[in-house]
Amino acid sequence: MNRIVIIGVVLAVVLLLSSCVDQDEYADDARGNFEALWHIMDEHYCFFDEKNIDWANVYARYSKQVTDNMSRQQLFELLTGMLSELRDGHVNLYTPFDMGRYWAWHEDYPANFSDTLQRRYLGTDYKIAGTLRYRTLDDNVGYVYCGSFQTEPGEGNLDEVLLELAPCRAIIIDIRDNGGGQITAAEKFAARFTNEEITVGYLQHKTGRGHGDFSAMEEQRLKPSSGLRWQKRAFVLTNRSVYSAANEFVKYMKCCPQVTIVGDKTGGGAGMPFSSELPNGWAVRFSACPMYDVNRQSTENGIEPHYYVGLLDEDFLRGKDTIIEFARSHVND
């Protein structure tokens, strides 16, 4: 088990114990659930200072809206509104009837991805290896689409993909609309693009209940895979819907040799999420463990590509994906 996972497990246990205390302290009514949620976030959320959020002010504004006769829908809307003040896609409120969410991190931006265009490039005879869809394009450039890291790719899957595409001049890894999943899946894939162990970033974990109580930054190291590794040019295609573990993948790949990031800035999501529970049984997920790039800069708000490229309407009408075509045209740079 790698170091990141170990830290995550330890922190999860700490937060679980804390959440049990929170449940015991507050009544199962509108006021009690509001107070429990506010305090859980106050003590465990990790981006208050970075986002310059006055959480006490948020309390003052939302607390006066709590009433004894609120319906469950009204309470849900109030709590979701309070959580949205954090502007964090990793913060969710889970109930049996709805999920509170903040998705403005991608909804307010161009999609820069089209299923219709992608089908033109993949055709109907593409190959599938685990979660990866891949083929060789007609200019001898490999194309791989990875739409999720919810499931780890098998080492055998990755070997087969790279073996199939080995004769290609370069490889395009398209992760647009990949909302994340398991960090270990992103790490396993990125390990195929370096021949030596490298530093790819840093992480911290909460050490106390204060907004600024964090451990010292600890290195994230990417070790080269013992399987087949790619030795030629590689392009990673991104858009604003690249988030969480997929955001981490971009962070790792940006540190690998011969890798170029093309597309839009990613959506971010650099806080490792954990969960707690309110007195009424509703669950809340939140960012608790901040992560940084190799320059110790937060990637919570996204990672810049090497080349900003958007999907152009005129290319779409011609059946061309501007971002894919940009990568293909820069293979020999």
C-alpha positions in Angstrom: 0.0 0.0 0.0 1.5 3.3 -1.0 2.2 6.2 1.3 -0.8 8.3 0.1 -3.3 5.5 0.8 -1.8 4.9 4.3 -2.1 8.5 5.2 -5.7 8.5 3.8 -6.7 5.5 5.9 -5.3 7.0 9.1 -7.1 10.3 8.5 -10.3 8.5 7.7 -10.2 6.7 11.0 -9.6 10.0 12.8 -12.4 11.7 11.0 -14.8 8.8 11.7 -14.1 9.0 15.4 -14.6 12.7 15.3 -17.9 12.4 13.4 -19.2 10.0 16.1 -18.6 12.7 18.7 -20.3 15.3 16.6 -23.4 13.1 16.3 -23.6 12.6 20.1 -23.4 16.4 20.7 -26.3 17.6 18.5 -30.0 16.9 18.5 -31.8 15.3 15.5 -33.8 18.4 14.6 -33.2 21.3 12.1 -31.0 23.3 14.5 -29.0 20.3 15.7 -28.3 19.1 12.1 -27.3 22.6 11.1 -24.9 23.0 14.0 -23.5 19.5 13.4 -22.7 20.2 9.8 -21.2 23.6 10.4 -18.9 22.3 13.1 -17.8 19.2 11.1 -16.7 21.5 8.2 -15.2 24.1 10.6 -13.0 21.5 12.2 -12.1 19.3 9.2 -12.4 21.1 5.9 -9.0 22.1 4.4 -9.4 25.0 2.1 -10.8 27.9 4.3 -7.6 29.9 4.2 -6.7 29.2 0.6 -10.2 30.3 -0.6 -10.4 33.2 1.9 -13.7 31.9 3.3 -15.1 33.6 6.4 -16.8 30.5 7.8 -18.0 32.4 10.9 -19.7 34.9 8.6 -21.3 32.0 6.7 -22.7 30.7 10.1 -24.1 34.1 10.9 -26.0 34.3 7.6 -27.4 30.8 7.5 -28.0 30.2 11.2 -30.8 32.9 11.2 -32.6 31.0 8.5 -33.1 27.8 10.6 -36.6 27.3 12.0 -38.2 24.6 14.1 -40.8 23.8 11.6 -38.6 23.4 8.5 -39.4 20.6 6.1 -36.7 18.1 5.2 -36.5 19.7 1.7 -36.1 23.2 3.2 -33.4 21.9 5.5 -31.7 20.2 2.6 -31.7 23.4 0.5 -30.4 25.5 3.4 -27.5 23.1 4.2 -26.7 22.7 0.5 -26.6 26.5 0.1 -24.2 26.8 3.1 -21.9 24.1 1.7 -21.9 25.8 -1.8 -20.2 28.7 -0.1 -17.1 26.5 -0.2 -17.0 26.4 -4.0 -15.8 22.8 -3.9 -16.9 19.9 -6.2 -15.7 17.4 -3.5 -18.3 18.8 -1.0 -21.6 16.9 -1.2 -24.6 16.3 1.0 -26.1 12.8 0.5 -29.8 12.2 1.5 -32.2 9.4 0.4 -34.0 11.8 -1.9 -31.3 14.1 -3.4 -27.6 15.0 -3.5 -26.4 18.5 -2.6 -23.6 19.5 -5.0 -21.5 22.3 -6.3 -20.7 21.8 -10.0 -20.0 25.4 -11.2 -16.3 24.4 -11.5 -17.2 22.8 -14.9 -20.8 23.9 -15.7 -19.8 27.5 -16.2 -17.2 26.7 -18.8 -17.1 25.4 -22.4 -17.3 21.6 -22.7 -14.5 21.3 -25.2 -15.5 17.7 -25.8 -18.0 16.0 -28.2 -19.1 12.4 -28.1 -20.1 12.8 -31.7 -16.6 13.8 -32.8 -15.0 11.2 -30.6 -16.9 8.4 -32.4 -15.5 9.7 -35.7 -12.0 9.1 -34.4 -12.6 5.8 -32.6 -14.8 4.4 -35.4 -16.5 1.1 -34.6 -13.5 -1.3 -34.6 -11.6 0.3 -31.7 -10.2 -2.0 -29.0 -11.2 -2.1 -25.3 -8.8 -3.0 -22.5 -10.5 -2.5 -19.1 -11.6 1.1 -18.9 -9.5 2.1 -21.9 -10.7 2.5 -25.5 -7.9 2.7 -28.1 -6.8 2.5 -31.7 -4.2 3.7 -34.2 -5.2 6.8 -36.2 -4.5 7.0 -39.9 -1.4 9.1 -39.4 0.2 6.4 -37.2 -0.6 8.2 -33.9 -2.1 6.2 -31.1 -5.3 7.4 -29.5 -6.4 6.2 -26.0 -9.6 7.4 -24.3 -9.8 7.1 -20.5 -13.1 8.4 -19.3 -12.9 7.4 -15.6 -10.5 6.3 -12.9 -13.3 4.7 -10.8 -11.7 1.3 -11.6 -7.9 0.7 -11.7 -6.6 -0.5 -15.1 -5.0 -3.9 -14.9 -1.3 -4.1 -15.5 -2.0 -6.6 -18.2 -4.5 -4.1 -19.8 -1.8 -1.4 -19.9 0.8 -3.7 -21.3 -1.5 -4.7 -24.1 -2.4 -1.1 -25.0 1.2 0.0 -25.1 2.3 -3.1 -27.0 -0.5 -2.5 -29.6 0.5 1.2 -30.0 4.3 0.6 -29.9 4.8 1.2 -33.6 3.0 4.6 -33.4 4.9 7.8 -33.7 3.3 9.2 -30.6 0.3 8.6 -28.3 -2.7 10.8 -27.4 -4.3 10.1 -24.0 -7.7 11.8 -23.9 -9.1 12.2 -20.4 -11.6 14.9 -21.2 -14.8 14.5 -19.0 -12.9 12.2 -16.6 -14.3 13.2 -13.3 -11.8 11.1 -11.3 -12.1 8.0 -9.1 -9.1 6.3 -7.5 -5.8 8.1 -7.1 -4.0 4.7 -7.3 -5.6 4.2 -10.8 -4.2 7.5 -12.0 -0.8 6.7 -10.4 -0.7 3.3 -12.1 -1.3 4.8 -15.6 1.2 7.6 -15.1 3.9 5.2 -14.0 4.0 4.0 -17.6 5.6 7.3 -18.7 8.7 7.7 -16.6 11.8 5.6 -16.4 12.9 6.9 -13.0 11.3 7.7 -9.7 10.3 11.4 -9.6 8.7 13.8 -7.3 5.3 14.8 -8.7 3.8 16.9 -5.8 3.2 17.2 -2.1 0.3 16.6 0.4 -0.7 17.6 3.9 -3.1 16.3 6.4 -5.0 17.9 9.2 -3.4 17.8 12.6 -6.0 19.7 14.6 -9.3 21.5 14.5 -8.0 24.9 13.6 -8.3 26.1 10.0 -4.5 26.2 9.7 -3.6 23.1 11.5 -1.7 21.0 9.0 1.3 18.7 8.9 4.4 19.7 7.0 4.3 19.0 3.3 5.1 15.4 2.4 6.5 14.3 -1.0 4.4 12.4 -3.5 6.7 10.1 -5.5 5.9 8.4 -8.8 7.8 5.2 -9.3 8.2 3.8 -12.9 6.2 0.7 -13.7 7.8 -2.7 -14.0 5.7 -3.3 -17.1 6.0 -1.8 -20.5 6.8 2.0 -20.5 6.2 4.5 -23.3 9.3 6.1 -24.6 8.0 8.5 -27.3 6.0 11.7 -27.4 2.7 11.7 -25.4 -0.1 14.2 -25.4 -2.7 14.4 -22.6 -6.0 16.1 -23.6 -7.9 18.0 -20.9 -11.0 20.1 -20.3 -12.7 21.7 -17.3 -14.5 18.4 -16.4 -11.1 16.7 -15.6 -11.4 16.5 -11.8 -10.1 14.9 -8.6 -8.0 11.8 -9.4 -7.9 12.8 -13.1 -6.6 16.2 -12.0 -3.9 14.3 -10.1 -3.1 12.3 -13.3 -2.4 15.5 -15.2 -0.2 16.7 -12.3 1.8 13.5 -12.5 2.0 13.5 -16.3 3.2 17.1 -16.4 6.3 15.9 -14.5 7.0 13.1 -17.0 9.5 13.5 -19.9 8.1 14.0 -23.4 4.6 14.7 -22.2 2.6 17.7 -23.4 -0.8 18.8 -21.9 -3.2 20.2 -24.4 -6.7 21.6 -24.0 -8.3 23.7 -21.3 -7.4 24.1 -17.7 -8.6 21.2 -15.6 -11.4 21.5 -13.1 -9.2 20.9 -10.0 -10.3 19.0 -6.9 -7.0 18.8 -5.0 -8.6 17.9 -1.6 -8.7 14.2 -0.8 -12.3 13.7 0.2 -13.6 12.1 3.4 -17.0 11.6 4.9 -19.0 12.2 8.1 -22.6 11.8 9.2 -25.3 14.2 10.6 -27.6 13.2 13.5 -30.5 12.5 11.0 -28.3 10.1 9.0 -27.5 12.3 6.1 -23.9 12.0 4.9 -21.5 14.8 4.1 -18.4 14.5 2.0 -15.7 17.1 2.1 -12.1 17.9 1.2 -9.8 17.2 4.2 -6.3 16.5 2.8 -4.8 19.2 0.5 -2.5 18.3 -2.4 0.0 20.4 -4.3 2.0 20.3 -7.5 5.8 19.8 -7.8 6.3 23.5 -7.2 4.2 23.4 -4.0 1.3 25.2 -5.6 -2.2 24.1 -4.9 -4.1 22.5 -7.8 -7.5 22.8 -6.1 -8.6 25.3 -8.8 -7.1 23.3 -11.7 -3.9 22.8 -13.7 -2.8 24.9 -16.7 -2.1 23.0 -19.9 1.1 23.6 -21.9 -1.2 24.7 -24.8 -4.6 26.2 -24.4 -6.8 24.8 -27.2 -10.6 25.0 -27.5 -13.0 23.1 -29.7 -13.9 25.4 -32.6 -17.3 25.5 -34.1 -16.0 25.5 -37.7 -13.9 22.4 -36.9 -17.0 20.7 -35.4 -19.0 21.3 -38.5 -16.1 19.7 -40.5 -16.2 16.7 -38.3 -12.8 17.6 -36.7 -11.8 17.8 -33.1 -9.6 20.9 -32.7 -7.8 19.6 -29.7 -7.0 16.1 -31.1 -5.9 17.7 -34.4 -3.6 20.1 -32.5 -1.9 17.2 -30.8 -1.5 15.3 -34.1 0.0 18.4 -35.8 2.7 18.8 -33.1 4.0 15.2 -32.9 7.2 16.2 -34.6 7.9 19.4 -32.7 
